[in-house]
């Protein structure tokens, strides 16, 4: 069981960022539903901050993001406590069933769903979604339209 927990903790960091679909079974689906249902809006926001702090370490974006080590530590602590509560209290039965019947890889699909649900709040914020469309000002629309014309 220690190995499963270590595996989960190691992959949790990348799972939330993953946009690939993981194969999910009925038990991981139930775990994912429980994770989403058992996580408050505030906790989802904290999870997004943690993901952002992790992404800000990448050399390509490090220069445009400012996250202190103290902030990273607090975010890691909060994420650890959230994970602990979810799998050992709020979703304990779902976690046990999912691991028993589908193996420790269930965490990939279940926590990916939680990460995606948490991300919805980030990307639907009017400031964020507005900026995401700003690049359209800088494209040549005729060139893009020509890509859709048949040969």
ChimeraX commands (.cxc) that place a marker at each C-alpha (Angstrom):
marker #1 position 0.00,0.00,0.00 radius 0.5
marker #1 position 2.92,2.36,0.69 radius 0.5
marker #1 position 4.00,1.83,-2.91 radius 0.5
marker #1 position 0.54,2.80,-4.16 radius 0.5
marker #1 position 0.53,5.97,-2.07 radius 0.5
marker #1 position 4.02,6.89,-3.27 radius 0.5
marker #1 position 2.95,6.27,-6.86 radius 0.5
marker #1 position -0.14,8.41,-6.38 radius 0.5
marker #1 position 1.80,11.27,-4.83 radius 0.5
marker #1 position 4.41,11.17,-7.58 radius 0.5
marker #1 position 1.93,11.18,-10.42 radius 0.5
marker #1 position -0.53,13.62,-8.87 radius 0.5
marker #1 position 1.81,16.42,-9.80 radius 0.5
marker #1 position 1.62,15.68,-13.50 radius 0.5
marker #1 position -1.88,14.30,-13.65 radius 0.5
marker #1 position -3.62,17.52,-12.90 radius 0.5
marker #1 position -1.72,19.14,-15.75 radius 0.5
marker #1 position -2.41,16.28,-18.14 radius 0.5
marker #1 position -4.88,16.89,-20.92 radius 0.5
marker #1 position -4.79,13.32,-22.18 radius 0.5
marker #1 position -7.67,11.07,-21.47 radius 0.5
marker #1 position -6.85,8.23,-19.14 radius 0.5
marker #1 position -8.75,4.97,-19.45 radius 0.5
marker #1 position -11.38,5.06,-16.77 radius 0.5
marker #1 position -13.47,2.24,-15.39 radius 0.5
marker #1 position -16.61,2.39,-13.30 radius 0.5
marker #1 position -14.71,2.61,-10.00 radius 0.5
marker #1 position -12.39,5.39,-11.13 radius 0.5
marker #1 position -15.47,7.20,-12.48 radius 0.5
marker #1 position -17.08,6.98,-9.06 radius 0.5
marker #1 position -13.85,8.16,-7.44 radius 0.5
marker #1 position -13.67,11.12,-9.83 radius 0.5
marker #1 position -17.28,12.07,-9.06 radius 0.5
marker #1 position -16.56,11.89,-5.35 radius 0.5
marker #1 position -13.41,14.00,-5.70 radius 0.5
marker #1 position -15.28,16.72,-7.57 radius 0.5
marker #1 position -18.28,16.58,-5.23 radius 0.5
marker #1 position -16.07,16.66,-2.12 radius 0.5
marker #1 position -13.90,19.60,-3.19 radius 0.5
marker #1 position -15.05,23.14,-2.45 radius 0.5
marker #1 position -14.66,26.01,-4.88 radius 0.5
marker #1 position -11.94,27.39,-2.62 radius 0.5
marker #1 position -10.08,24.06,-2.71 radius 0.5
marker #1 position -10.40,23.89,-6.50 radius 0.5
marker #1 position -8.94,27.40,-6.70 radius 0.5
marker #1 position -6.09,26.37,-4.41 radius 0.5
marker #1 position -5.45,23.37,-6.66 radius 0.5
marker #1 position -5.24,25.66,-9.70 radius 0.5
marker #1 position -2.77,27.89,-7.84 radius 0.5
marker #1 position -0.66,24.81,-7.08 radius 0.5
marker #1 position -0.72,23.78,-10.75 radius 0.5
marker #1 position 0.25,27.31,-11.79 radius 0.5
marker #1 position 3.11,27.38,-9.27 radius 0.5
marker #1 position 4.40,24.10,-10.68 radius 0.5
marker #1 position 4.10,25.27,-14.29 radius 0.5
marker #1 position 5.87,28.51,-13.40 radius 0.5
marker #1 position 9.02,26.49,-12.73 radius 0.5
marker #1 position 9.38,25.61,-16.41 radius 0.5
marker #1 position 12.30,27.52,-17.95 radius 0.5
marker #1 position 10.15,28.87,-20.79 radius 0.5
marker #1 position 7.75,30.67,-18.43 radius 0.5
marker #1 position 9.86,31.20,-15.34 radius 0.5
marker #1 position 10.71,34.75,-16.42 radius 0.5
marker #1 position 7.08,35.84,-16.70 radius 0.5
marker #1 position 5.72,34.21,-13.55 radius 0.5
marker #1 position 6.51,35.17,-9.99 radius 0.5
marker #1 position 5.92,32.55,-7.34 radius 0.5
marker #1 position 8.03,32.58,-4.20 radius 0.5
marker #1 position 9.37,29.45,-2.52 radius 0.5
marker #1 position 7.22,30.28,0.52 radius 0.5
marker #1 position 4.12,30.40,-1.69 radius 0.5
marker #1 position 5.09,27.10,-3.33 radius 0.5
marker #1 position 5.54,25.51,0.09 radius 0.5
marker #1 position 2.12,26.71,1.28 radius 0.5
marker #1 position 0.46,25.53,-1.93 radius 0.5
marker #1 position 2.15,22.12,-1.68 radius 0.5
marker #1 position 1.07,21.82,1.94 radius 0.5
marker #1 position -2.53,22.70,1.09 radius 0.5
marker #1 position -2.56,20.29,-1.87 radius 0.5
marker #1 position -1.12,17.51,0.28 radius 0.5
marker #1 position -3.78,18.02,2.94 radius 0.5
marker #1 position -6.50,18.15,0.29 radius 0.5
marker #1 position -5.29,14.92,-1.29 radius 0.5
marker #1 position -5.02,13.28,2.15 radius 0.5
marker #1 position -8.55,14.30,3.11 radius 0.5
marker #1 position -10.05,13.24,-0.18 radius 0.5
marker #1 position -8.58,9.74,-0.31 radius 0.5
marker #1 position -8.62,8.94,3.41 radius 0.5
marker #1 position -11.87,10.57,4.51 radius 0.5
marker #1 position -14.27,12.11,2.00 radius 0.5
marker #1 position -13.76,9.49,-0.73 radius 0.5
marker #1 position -12.26,6.65,1.28 radius 0.5
marker #1 position -14.72,3.97,0.11 radius 0.5
marker #1 position -14.46,5.07,-3.53 radius 0.5
marker #1 position -10.66,5.12,-3.26 radius 0.5
marker #1 position -10.52,1.64,-1.73 radius 0.5
marker #1 position -12.89,0.18,-4.32 radius 0.5
marker #1 position -11.12,1.85,-7.24 radius 0.5
marker #1 position -7.67,0.67,-6.16 radius 0.5
marker #1 position -8.96,-2.82,-5.32 radius 0.5
marker #1 position -10.77,-3.40,-8.62 radius 0.5
marker #1 position -8.84,-1.19,-11.07 radius 0.5
marker #1 position -5.41,-0.68,-9.51 radius 0.5
marker #1 position -3.47,2.42,-8.44 radius 0.5
marker #1 position -3.60,3.85,-11.96 radius 0.5
marker #1 position -7.18,4.97,-11.19 radius 0.5
marker #1 position -5.72,8.09,-9.65 radius 0.5
marker #1 position -4.63,9.30,-13.08 radius 0.5
marker #1 position -8.11,9.47,-14.51 radius 0.5
marker #1 position -9.84,10.52,-11.30 radius 0.5
marker #1 position -7.49,13.39,-10.47 radius 0.5
marker #1 position -7.33,14.46,-14.11 radius 0.5
marker #1 position -11.10,14.96,-13.95 radius 0.5
marker #1 position -10.74,16.99,-10.75 radius 0.5
marker #1 position -8.03,19.11,-12.38 radius 0.5
marker #1 position -10.18,19.70,-15.44 radius 0.5
marker #1 position -13.18,20.70,-13.34 radius 0.5
marker #1 position -10.99,23.05,-11.29 radius 0.5
marker #1 position -9.59,24.56,-14.49 radius 0.5
marker #1 position -13.05,25.50,-15.70 radius 0.5
marker #1 position -13.17,28.32,-13.16 radius 0.5
marker #1 position -9.80,29.60,-14.31 radius 0.5
marker #1 position -10.56,29.67,-18.02 radius 0.5
marker #1 position -14.14,30.92,-17.73 radius 0.5
marker #1 position -13.10,34.01,-15.80 radius 0.5
marker #1 position -13.93,36.98,-18.09 radius 0.5
marker #1 position -10.42,38.45,-17.86 radius 0.5
marker #1 position -8.79,35.14,-18.76 radius 0.5
marker #1 position -11.18,34.19,-21.54 radius 0.5
marker #1 position -11.00,37.72,-22.94 radius 0.5
marker #1 position -7.22,37.59,-23.11 radius 0.5
marker #1 position -7.31,34.09,-24.65 radius 0.5
marker #1 position -9.07,35.60,-27.67 radius 0.5
marker #1 position -6.70,38.55,-28.06 radius 0.5
marker #1 position -4.42,36.67,-30.45 radius 0.5
marker #1 position -7.19,36.81,-33.06 radius 0.5
marker #1 position -6.34,40.50,-33.60 radius 0.5
marker #1 position -2.99,39.45,-35.01 radius 0.5
marker #1 position -3.93,36.85,-37.60 radius 0.5
marker #1 position -4.55,37.31,-41.29 radius 0.5
marker #1 position -8.11,36.01,-41.51 radius 0.5
marker #1 position -7.91,35.44,-45.28 radius 0.5
marker #1 position -4.94,33.10,-44.82 radius 0.5
marker #1 position -6.78,31.12,-42.18 radius 0.5
marker #1 position -9.95,30.98,-44.27 radius 0.5
marker #1 position -7.96,29.70,-47.25 radius 0.5
marker #1 position -6.93,26.69,-45.18 radius 0.5
marker #1 position -10.57,25.65,-45.07 radius 0.5
marker #1 position -11.15,25.85,-48.79 radius 0.5
marker #1 position -11.06,22.56,-50.66 radius 0.5
marker #1 position -8.43,22.00,-53.35 radius 0.5
marker link #1:1,2 radius 0.2
marker link #1:2,3 radius 0.2
marker link #1:3,4 radius 0.2
marker link #1:4,5 radius 0.2
marker link #1:5,6 radius 0.2
marker link #1:6,7 radius 0.2
marker link #1:7,8 radius 0.2
marker link #1:8,9 radius 0.2
marker link #1:9,10 radius 0.2
marker link #1:10,11 radius 0.2
marker link #1:11,12 radius 0.2
marker link #1:12,13 radius 0.2
marker link #1:13,14 radius 0.2
marker link #1:14,15 radius 0.2
marker link #1:15,16 radius 0.2
marker link #1:16,17 radius 0.2
marker link #1:17,18 radius 0.2
marker link #1:18,19 radius 0.2
marker link #1:19,20 radius 0.2
marker link #1:20,21 radius 0.2
marker link #1:21,22 radius 0.2
marker link #1:22,23 radius 0.2
marker link #1:23,24 radius 0.2
marker link #1:24,25 radius 0.2
marker link #1:25,26 radius 0.2
marker link #1:26,27 radius 0.2
marker link #1:27,28 radius 0.2
marker link #1:28,29 radius 0.2
marker link #1:29,30 radius 0.2
marker link #1:30,31 radius 0.2
marker link #1:31,32 radius 0.2
marker link #1:32,33 radius 0.2
marker link #1:33,34 radius 0.2
marker link #1:34,35 radius 0.2
marker link #1:35,36 radius 0.2
marker link #1:36,37 radius 0.2
marker link #1:37,38 radius 0.2
marker link #1:38,39 radius 0.2
marker link #1:39,40 radius 0.2
marker link #1:40,41 radius 0.2
marker link #1:41,42 radius 0.2
marker link #1:42,43 radius 0.2
marker link #1:43,44 radius 0.2
marker link #1:44,45 radius 0.2
marker link #1:45,46 radius 0.2
marker link #1:46,47 radius 0.2
marker link #1:47,48 radius 0.2
marker link #1:48,49 radius 0.2
marker link #1:49,50 radius 0.2
marker link #1:50,51 radius 0.2
marker link #1:51,52 radius 0.2
marker link #1:52,53 radius 0.2
marker link #1:53,54 radius 0.2
marker link #1:54,55 radius 0.2
marker link #1:55,56 radius 0.2
marker link #1:56,57 radius 0.2
marker link #1:57,58 radius 0.2
marker link #1:58,59 radius 0.2
marker link #1:59,60 radius 0.2
marker link #1:60,61 radius 0.2
marker link #1:61,62 radius 0.2
marker link #1:62,63 radius 0.2
marker link #1:63,64 radius 0.2
marker link #1:64,65 radius 0.2
marker link #1:65,66 radius 0.2
marker link #1:66,67 radius 0.2
marker link #1:67,68 radius 0.2
marker link #1:68,69 radius 0.2
marker link #1:69,70 radius 0.2
marker link #1:70,71 radius 0.2
marker link #1:71,72 radius 0.2
marker link #1:72,73 radius 0.2
marker link #1:73,74 radius 0.2
marker link #1:74,75 radius 0.2
marker link #1:75,76 radius 0.2
marker link #1:76,77 radius 0.2
marker link #1:77,78 radius 0.2
marker link #1:78,79 radius 0.2
marker link #1:79,80 radius 0.2
marker link #1:80,81 radius 0.2
marker link #1:81,82 radius 0.2
marker link #1:82,83 radius 0.2
marker link #1:83,84 radius 0.2
marker link #1:84,85 radius 0.2
marker link #1:85,86 radius 0.2
marker link #1:86,87 radius 0.2
marker link #1:87,88 radius 0.2
marker link #1:88,89 radius 0.2
marker link #1:89,90 radius 0.2
marker link #1:90,91 radius 0.2
marker link #1:91,92 radius 0.2
marker link #1:92,93 radius 0.2
marker link #1:93,94 radius 0.2
marker link #1:94,95 radius 0.2
marker link #1:95,96 radius 0.2
marker link #1:96,97 radius 0.2
marker link #1:97,98 radius 0.2
marker link #1:98,99 radius 0.2
marker link #1:99,100 radius 0.2
marker link #1:100,101 radius 0.2
marker link #1:101,102 radius 0.2
marker link #1:102,103 radius 0.2
marker link #1:103,104 radius 0.2
marker link #1:104,105 radius 0.2
marker link #1:105,106 radius 0.2
marker link #1:106,107 radius 0.2
marker link #1:107,108 radius 0.2
marker link #1:108,109 radius 0.2
marker link #1:109,110 radius 0.2
marker link #1:110,111 radius 0.2
marker link #1:111,112 radius 0.2
marker link #1:112,113 radius 0.2
marker link #1:113,114 radius 0.2
marker link #1:114,115 radius 0.2
marker link #1:115,116 radius 0.2
marker link #1:116,117 radius 0.2
marker link #1:117,118 radius 0.2
marker link #1:118,119 radius 0.2
marker link #1:119,120 radius 0.2
marker link #1:120,121 radius 0.2
marker link #1:121,122 radius 0.2
marker link #1:122,123 radius 0.2
marker link #1:123,124 radius 0.2
marker link #1:124,125 radius 0.2
marker link #1:125,126 radius 0.2
marker link #1:126,127 radius 0.2
marker link #1:127,128 radius 0.2
marker link #1:128,129 radius 0.2
marker link #1:129,130 radius 0.2
marker link #1:130,131 radius 0.2
marker link #1:131,132 radius 0.2
marker link #1:132,133 radius 0.2
marker link #1:133,134 radius 0.2
marker link #1:134,135 radius 0.2
marker link #1:135,136 radius 0.2
marker link #1:136,137 radius 0.2
marker link #1:137,138 radius 0.2
marker link #1:138,139 radius 0.2
marker link #1:139,140 radius 0.2
marker link #1:140,141 radius 0.2
marker link #1:141,142 radius 0.2
marker link #1:142,143 radius 0.2
marker link #1:143,144 radius 0.2
marker link #1:144,145 radius 0.2
marker link #1:145,146 radius 0.2
marker link #1:146,147 radius 0.2
marker link #1:147,148 radius 0.2
marker link #1:148,149 radius 0.2
marker link #1:149,150 radius 0.2
marker link #1:150,151 radius 0.2
view
